[in-house]
Amino acid sequence: MPTRPFEVERQIACGVCHGDFKRCRLVVCPYLASVRDWFGRQPALSSTSLFGASPPSAFVGSWGYPRVLAGPLVPPVREGTAIMDASETWLGLGVGEILRFRLSLVRGKAQRPVEAARDPDRILSATQEEAMASKPVDTELWLEKKPVLEGPFSARAPPSGPSGVIRKLVLAENPSVPRKVDSVVSDTDLLATQGVADLYRGGIPQSQITRVFSVGLLGTAKRRRLVPTEWSITAVDDILGRGLVERVKRHPLLDDYRVFGHAEFGNNVQVLLTPTSWMFEGLEAFNLESDPVPFADHEFYRGRKTYPTALAGGYHAARLPVLEYMDREHRQGGAIVFMEVYKDWIPLGVWRYREIARAALLQPPTTFESLPEALAALRPRLHLRLERWLQASRLLRFHARQRRLTDYLPRPSSRPAPGRQSP
């Protein structure tokens, strides 16, 4: 599931550096001025040796696949690092704050074939042990050269700081591994999809599930391999969604139209649920000043068999919270998710759609008896005019052509009953 070039380009808002902040020549960078100044005052980030508490975190690159660069992310500090790789906890933080702690994570890199996950050497084994942990792990990292600050931002994964080739990697303490994680990782007869589902049901945070999946610790013994972090993020969203949708399809239908919404990080997510059988559509709009037609991907009741090339990982990230909501409510319905990206946004990864949609769906909905009423309520919630969304949406056109069985029932007569007089 490689990253499409256009996917990255659409994610980069700055027309000067296109996300590669090393190339920025502006006096005041609209995105990274304060972060860059802070970065320059951190001598520990330019050393060839580092000691700190990994959040825990690991990163597997996609460049050179099937030989990839894998290793831990280690900050030069030991306190307050748990939040640095836990995207579930980032709502409410400022973008600058997220960038500061993400860019303080030094990424150690060791090139390995993806099959090395089955028989890891010392460096990869330490990376895997750390990835299983639920608490920060004191880590010693030695690099071949001083780490280099890299770009551009990724379309799917959160940003990270400077990187360098690993010379030596040592865990200074035994990682704290949840019993459920240890059990699933130890089961070499369990399919990776089942392992992801078991960890999710066991209450393991999704960021940790993705990390364990990425470093090749899930699946049957002969099929385990390293998975680039960007791909594993979308894979876990998709696996969890496919498991939930089968349950949702067995629930009774919603009895009204529901609208939810939340905005953060320069992104606006509005969710419309419809009293129909399961169907889903994601709509995403950039550069709103140009009055664009949004990108769109959709599925009907039987799902889709092709990759959602228009929205890519954003599709699965937005779909999962909708399915979680319907399963909690024991209801089935259709869903259309409207996603807007504003000028003050920078690439932080597709986790933002997942977490913003989750926040929206935790709030009480505004309910309506008809689709026109629901759409009228959505109009002021969206910056892009509603007509553009209607133009892009396959599901809204489908709803406009459909009639429900109740539409064919005779309407109550306004004439008085026989033998009675009108008032």
C-alpha positions as CSV (number, residue, x, y, z in Angstrom):
1,M,0.0,0.0,0.0
2,P,2.6,2.6,-1.1
3,T,2.0,6.3,-0.7
4,R,0.7,7.9,-3.9
5,P,2.7,11.0,-5.0
6,F,-0.4,13.1,-5.4
7,E,-1.5,12.1,-1.9
8,V,1.6,13.8,-0.4
9,E,1.2,16.9,-2.6
10,R,-2.4,17.4,-1.5
11,Q,-1.4,17.1,2.2
12,I,1.2,20.0,1.9
13,A,-0.3,23.4,2.3
14,C,2.9,25.6,2.0
15,G,3.7,26.7,-1.5
16,V,7.3,27.6,-0.6
17,C,8.8,24.5,0.9
18,H,6.0,22.0,0.1
19,G,6.5,20.5,3.6
20,D,10.3,20.1,3.3
21,F,11.1,22.7,6.0
22,K,14.9,22.4,5.4
23,R,14.2,24.3,2.1
24,C,12.3,27.1,3.7
25,R,13.7,30.6,3.0
26,L,11.0,32.8,4.5
27,V,12.0,35.1,7.3
28,V,9.0,33.9,9.3
29,C,7.8,30.4,8.4
30,P,4.0,30.4,8.8
31,Y,4.2,26.8,10.1
32,L,7.5,26.1,11.8
33,A,9.1,29.4,12.9
34,S,8.9,28.7,16.6
35,V,9.5,25.0,16.2
36,R,12.7,25.6,14.2
37,D,14.0,28.2,16.7
38,W,13.4,25.7,19.5
39,F,15.1,22.9,17.6
40,G,18.2,25.0,17.1
41,R,18.6,25.5,20.8
42,Q,18.7,21.7,21.6
43,P,22.3,20.6,21.4
44,A,21.3,17.1,22.6
45,L,19.6,16.5,19.3
46,S,22.8,16.9,17.3
47,S,24.9,14.4,19.3
48,T,25.9,10.9,18.0
49,S,24.9,9.4,21.4
50,L,21.6,9.7,23.1
51,F,20.0,8.5,26.3
52,G,16.3,9.0,26.9
53,A,13.0,7.4,27.5
54,S,11.4,6.3,24.2
55,P,7.6,7.0,24.5
56,P,7.8,4.0,23.4
57,S,7.9,4.5,19.7
58,A,9.3,2.8,16.5
59,F,9.3,3.8,12.9
60,V,9.6,1.7,9.8
61,G,10.1,3.5,6.5
62,S,8.8,2.6,3.1
63,W,11.8,3.8,1.0
64,G,13.6,0.9,-0.6
65,Y,10.9,-1.7,0.2
66,P,11.4,-4.7,0.6
67,R,14.6,-3.5,2.3
68,V,13.5,-0.8,4.8
69,L,14.9,1.5,7.4
70,A,13.6,0.5,10.9
71,G,14.4,1.6,14.4
72,P,13.2,3.4,17.6
73,L,12.3,7.0,18.2
74,V,14.3,8.4,21.2
75,P,14.1,11.9,22.8
76,P,17.0,13.3,24.8
77,V,14.8,13.4,27.9
78,R,13.4,10.9,30.4
79,E,10.4,12.8,31.8
80,G,7.0,13.4,30.2
81,T,7.7,11.4,27.0
82,A,4.6,9.0,27.1
83,I,2.5,11.5,25.2
84,M,4.9,11.8,22.3
85,D,3.6,8.8,20.3
86,A,0.1,8.5,21.7
87,S,-2.0,10.3,19.1
88,E,-5.2,9.3,21.0
89,T,-4.2,11.9,23.6
90,W,-3.4,14.8,21.3
91,L,-6.7,16.5,21.0
92,G,-6.7,19.8,22.8
93,L,-3.0,20.4,22.3
94,G,-1.6,23.1,20.1
95,V,0.0,22.3,16.7
96,G,3.3,23.9,17.8
97,E,3.3,21.8,21.0
98,I,2.8,18.6,19.0
99,L,5.5,19.5,16.5
100,R,8.0,20.4,19.3
101,F,7.7,17.0,21.0
102,R,7.6,15.1,17.7
103,L,10.6,16.9,16.3
104,S,12.6,16.1,19.5
105,L,12.3,12.4,18.7
106,V,15.6,11.2,17.1
107,R,14.9,8.4,14.7
108,G,17.5,5.6,14.7
109,K,17.7,3.8,11.3
110,A,18.9,0.3,10.5
111,Q,18.3,-1.1,7.0
112,R,16.8,-4.6,7.1
113,P,14.9,-6.9,4.7
114,V,11.2,-7.0,5.8
115,E,11.6,-10.8,6.5
116,A,14.2,-10.0,9.2
117,A,11.2,-9.6,11.6
118,R,11.1,-13.4,11.9
119,D,14.7,-13.7,13.0
120,P,15.8,-10.3,14.3
121,D,19.4,-9.3,15.2
122,R,20.2,-7.3,18.3
123,I,19.1,-3.9,17.0
124,L,15.9,-5.1,15.5
125,S,15.1,-7.3,18.5
126,A,15.5,-4.3,20.8
127,T,13.3,-2.2,18.6
128,Q,10.6,-5.0,18.7
129,E,10.8,-5.3,22.5
130,E,10.4,-1.6,22.9
131,A,7.4,-1.5,20.5
132,M,5.6,-3.9,22.8
133,A,5.9,-1.7,25.8
134,S,3.0,0.3,27.3
135,K,5.3,2.7,29.2
136,P,8.4,4.8,28.3
137,V,11.6,2.7,28.1
138,D,15.0,4.1,29.0
139,T,17.0,3.6,25.8
140,E,20.7,4.2,24.8
141,L,21.2,5.0,21.2
142,W,24.5,5.5,19.4
143,L,24.6,6.7,15.8
144,E,27.2,6.5,13.0
145,K,27.0,10.3,12.5
146,K,25.2,13.3,13.9
147,P,21.5,13.0,13.2
148,V,20.1,15.0,10.2
149,L,16.8,16.9,10.3
150,E,14.8,15.5,7.4
151,G,11.6,16.3,5.4
152,P,9.1,16.4,3.9
153,F,6.2,15.7,6.2
154,S,4.4,12.4,5.7
155,A,0.8,12.2,4.5
156,R,-0.2,9.5,7.0
157,A,2.3,9.3,9.9
158,P,3.0,12.0,12.5
159,P,6.3,13.9,11.9
160,S,9.5,12.9,13.5
161,G,12.8,14.7,14.2
162,P,16.4,14.1,13.0
163,S,17.6,10.7,12.0
164,G,20.8,8.7,11.8
165,V,22.1,5.2,11.1
166,I,22.3,3.1,14.3
167,R,25.7,1.9,15.5
168,K,24.4,0.4,18.7
169,L,21.1,0.2,20.5
170,V,20.6,-0.9,24.1
171,L,17.4,-1.0,26.3
172,A,18.5,0.2,29.8
173,E,15.5,-1.4,31.4
174,N,13.1,-4.2,30.8
175,P,10.0,-3.0,28.9
176,S,6.6,-3.1,30.6
177,V,4.6,-5.3,28.3
178,P,0.9,-5.8,28.8
179,R,-0.1,-9.4,29.3
180,K,-2.5,-9.2,26.3
181,V,0.2,-8.0,24.0
182,D,2.6,-10.6,25.2
183,S,0.0,-13.3,24.6
184,V,-0.9,-12.2,21.1
185,V,2.7,-11.7,20.0
186,S,3.7,-15.1,21.4
187,D,0.9,-16.9,19.4
188,T,2.7,-17.7,16.1
189,D,-0.4,-19.5,14.7
190,L,-2.7,-16.5,15.0
191,L,-3.4,-14.5,11.8
192,A,-2.3,-10.8,11.9
193,T,-5.9,-9.7,11.3
194,Q,-7.1,-11.7,14.3
195,G,-4.2,-10.4,16.4
196,V,-5.1,-6.8,15.7
197,A,-8.8,-7.5,16.6
198,D,-7.8,-9.3,19.8
199,L,-5.6,-6.5,21.0
200,Y,-8.3,-3.9,20.2
201,R,-10.9,-5.9,22.1
202,G,-8.4,-6.2,25.0
203,G,-8.3,-2.4,25.4
204,I,-4.8,-1.9,23.9
205,P,-4.4,1.7,22.5
206,Q,-4.5,1.8,18.7
207,S,-1.2,3.6,18.5
208,Q,0.4,0.6,20.3
209,I,-1.4,-1.9,18.0
210,T,-0.1,-0.1,15.0
211,R,3.5,-0.1,16.4
212,V,3.4,-3.9,17.2
213,F,2.0,-4.6,13.7
214,S,4.6,-2.4,12.0
215,V,7.7,-4.1,13.6
216,G,6.5,-7.5,12.4
217,L,5.2,-9.1,15.7
218,L,1.8,-10.1,14.5
219,G,0.8,-13.0,12.2
220,T,1.8,-16.6,11.7
221,A,5.5,-17.4,12.1
222,K,6.3,-17.8,8.4
223,R,4.4,-14.6,7.4
224,R,5.7,-12.1,9.8
225,R,7.5,-9.1,8.3
226,L,8.2,-5.4,8.9
227,V,5.5,-3.2,7.6
228,P,6.2,0.5,6.9
229,T,4.6,2.7,9.5
230,E,2.5,4.6,7.0
231,W,1.0,1.4,5.6
232,S,0.4,-0.1,9.1
233,I,-1.6,2.9,10.2
234,T,-4.1,2.5,7.4
235,A,-4.0,-1.3,7.6
236,V,-5.0,-1.3,11.3
237,D,-7.8,1.2,10.6
238,D,-9.0,-1.0,7.8
239,I,-8.8,-4.3,9.7
240,L,-10.7,-2.9,12.7
241,G,-13.3,-1.4,10.5
242,R,-13.9,-4.6,8.6
243,G,-14.4,-6.4,11.8
244,L,-16.9,-3.9,13.1
245,V,-18.9,-3.6,10.0
246,E,-20.1,-7.2,10.1
247,R,-21.5,-6.5,13.6
248,V,-23.1,-3.2,12.6
249,K,-24.9,-4.9,9.7
250,R,-26.8,-7.1,12.2
251,H,-28.1,-4.1,14.2
252,P,-31.5,-2.5,13.6
253,L,-31.6,0.7,11.5
254,L,-31.3,4.2,12.9
255,D,-34.7,5.9,13.1
256,D,-33.6,9.5,12.3
257,Y,-30.9,11.6,10.6
258,R,-28.1,12.6,12.9
259,V,-25.4,15.3,12.5
260,F,-22.2,15.6,14.5
261,G,-19.2,17.8,14.2
262,H,-15.8,18.9,15.6
263,A,-13.0,21.1,14.4
264,E,-9.4,21.1,15.5
265,F,-5.8,21.4,14.1
266,G,-7.1,23.4,11.1
267,N,-9.5,20.6,10.1
268,N,-13.3,20.5,10.3
269,V,-15.0,17.1,10.4
270,Q,-18.8,16.9,10.1
271,V,-20.6,13.5,10.2
272,L,-24.1,12.8,8.7
273,L,-25.7,9.5,9.6
274,T,-28.8,8.3,7.7
275,P,-31.5,5.8,8.6
276,T,-30.5,3.3,5.9
277,S,-28.6,0.1,5.6
278,W,-24.8,0.4,5.9
279,M,-23.0,2.6,3.4
280,F,-20.2,5.1,3.8
281,E,-18.6,8.0,2.0
282,G,-15.7,10.2,2.8
283,L,-15.5,13.7,1.2
284,E,-12.4,15.9,1.6
285,A,-11.8,19.5,0.5
286,F,-8.5,21.5,0.3
287,N,-7.8,25.0,-0.8
288,L,-11.4,26.1,-0.1
289,E,-10.8,29.6,-1.5
290,S,-10.8,28.2,-5.0
291,D,-14.3,26.7,-4.5
292,P,-13.1,23.1,-5.3
293,V,-15.1,20.0,-5.9
294,P,-14.1,17.7,-3.0
295,F,-12.3,14.4,-3.3
296,A,-14.6,11.4,-2.7
297,D,-14.5,7.7,-2.1
298,H,-17.5,5.5,-1.1
299,E,-18.9,2.1,-0.4
300,F,-22.3,0.5,-0.4
301,Y,-23.6,-2.4,1.8
302,R,-21.2,-5.0,0.3
303,G,-18.1,-2.8,0.9
304,R,-15.4,-1.9,-1.6
305,K,-12.8,-4.2,-3.2
306,T,-10.4,-1.5,-4.4
307,Y,-8.2,1.0,-2.6
308,P,-9.8,4.4,-2.0
309,T,-7.3,6.3,-4.1
310,A,-8.9,9.8,-3.7
311,L,-8.7,9.9,0.1
312,A,-6.2,7.1,0.7
313,G,-5.6,6.6,4.5
314,G,-8.0,9.3,5.4
315,Y,-10.9,7.2,4.2
316,H,-10.3,4.3,6.7
317,A,-9.3,6.8,9.5
318,A,-12.7,8.5,9.2
319,R,-14.7,5.3,8.7
320,L,-13.5,3.5,11.9
321,P,-15.0,6.1,14.4
322,V,-18.4,5.9,12.6
323,L,-18.5,2.1,12.9
324,E,-17.4,2.4,16.6
325,Y,-20.3,4.8,17.2
326,M,-22.9,2.6,15.5
327,D,-21.7,-0.5,17.4
328,R,-21.9,1.4,20.7
329,E,-25.5,2.4,19.8
330,H,-26.4,-1.0,18.5
331,R,-27.7,0.7,15.3
332,Q,-27.0,0.4,11.6
333,G,-27.0,3.3,9.2
334,G,-25.3,5.1,6.4
335,A,-22.7,7.7,6.9
336,I,-21.2,10.6,5.0
337,V,-18.1,12.3,6.5
338,F,-17.3,15.9,5.3
339,M,-13.7,16.8,5.9
340,E,-12.4,20.3,5.4
341,V,-8.7,21.4,5.5
342,Y,-8.0,25.1,6.3
343,K,-5.0,27.4,5.7
344,D,-3.6,27.1,9.2
345,W,-3.2,23.3,8.9
346,I,0.0,21.4,8.5
347,P,0.5,17.7,7.9
348,L,0.3,15.8,11.1
349,G,-0.9,12.4,9.8
350,V,-4.3,10.8,9.2
351,W,-4.8,10.1,12.9
352,R,-6.3,13.6,13.1
353,Y,-9.4,12.6,11.1
354,R,-9.8,9.5,13.3
355,E,-9.5,11.4,16.6
356,I,-11.5,14.5,15.5
357,A,-14.3,12.2,14.2
358,R,-14.2,10.3,17.5
359,A,-14.5,13.5,19.4
360,A,-17.5,14.6,17.3
361,L,-19.3,11.3,17.7
362,L,-18.9,11.4,21.5
363,Q,-21.1,14.5,21.6
364,P,-25.0,14.4,21.5
365,P,-26.2,14.6,17.9
366,T,-28.6,17.1,16.3
367,T,-31.4,14.9,15.0
368,F,-33.8,15.5,12.0
369,E,-36.7,13.7,10.4
370,S,-35.6,14.3,6.8
371,L,-32.5,14.5,4.7
372,P,-33.2,18.1,3.5
373,E,-33.5,19.2,7.1
374,A,-30.1,17.6,7.9
375,L,-28.4,19.1,4.9
376,A,-29.8,22.6,5.8
377,A,-28.3,22.2,9.2
378,L,-24.9,21.2,7.7
379,R,-24.7,24.2,5.4
380,P,-23.6,26.7,8.1
381,R,-21.2,24.1,9.6
382,L,-19.2,23.9,6.4
383,H,-17.0,26.6,4.9
384,L,-17.2,25.2,1.4
385,R,-20.6,25.8,-0.1
386,L,-23.0,22.8,0.2
387,E,-23.5,22.7,-3.6
388,R,-19.9,21.6,-4.1
389,W,-20.3,18.7,-1.6
390,L,-23.5,17.6,-3.4
391,Q,-21.7,17.7,-6.7
392,A,-19.0,15.3,-5.4
393,S,-21.1,13.0,-3.3
394,R,-22.2,9.7,-4.8
395,L,-24.3,8.8,-1.7
396,L,-26.2,12.0,-1.6
397,R,-27.2,11.5,-5.3
398,F,-28.2,7.9,-4.4
399,H,-30.4,9.1,-1.6
400,A,-32.1,11.7,-3.8
401,R,-33.2,8.9,-6.2
402,Q,-34.4,6.5,-3.6
403,R,-37.9,6.3,-2.2
404,R,-38.7,4.4,1.0
405,L,-41.6,2.0,1.4
406,T,-43.4,4.6,3.7
407,D,-43.5,6.9,0.7
408,Y,-46.0,4.6,-1.0
409,L,-48.4,4.4,2.0
410,P,-51.6,6.5,1.7
411,R,-51.4,9.8,3.5
412,P,-54.0,10.5,6.2
413,S,-57.0,12.2,4.7
414,S,-57.8,15.8,5.6
415,R,-61.5,15.1,5.0
416,P,-63.7,14.7,8.1
417,A,-64.9,11.1,9.0
418,P,-68.4,10.2,7.8
419,G,-71.2,11.4,10.0
420,R,-69.0,14.1,11.6
421,Q,-68.9,17.8,10.9
422,S,-65.8,19.8,10.5
423,P,-65.0,22.1,13.5
